[in-house]
């Protein structure tokens, strides 16, 4: 009998991380998800996954705190042994993120450093620490953004970090390919989550403008993304690696 796959998803308590967790669970994958402050939300996602017949656990993690990664990966290792009687997990989904809007002329260094830490440095070193726990023939999916392809003023710092993630994805894919591990980046367009809520509320016309510039004529929903990540973790996607897959409904073509 085939061993059940296990996914580690950062920022899995809400938004795209939660949606990804549920899509993977629907396909028979167990889930370790992380949260920073939203323990109750994370516990609710665990319950939803358990209701789908899969095992799940929620662990606290601040991806901005590199010094916590050794302790975190040890906790993951302990959970794998306790709950699954395993030494490894199969899928690493680097999803956790923060939003920040500012024009280049107005960007504060503290904002820049926060984005750098969460979206690039944190991903880089959490992945590094996780590699010994990642099974051969596993999957790594990094979250990028459509903003790394097209430019919308106000997101220069955020998009630059995601551009770095796309380059990191290619290098990592080459380095872990000998272990049969694939590495890909998923780049969503604008999605209706609490991540984008502020921007839509501040600019009531934004939704219509973006919809009119999208081939499929609407703003994305979380459900548009999770299934794509789940596909990249599937056996069918075994020959896809080092790719940037934009999931934006055809925005700004």
Beta strands, then each sheet from edge to edge (+ up, - down):
strand 1: 6-9
strand 2: 30-35
strand 3: 56-60
strand 4: 89-94
strand 5: 134-145
strand 6: 182-188
strand 7: 244-247
sheet 1: 3+ 2+ 1+ 4+ 5+ 6+ 7+
end
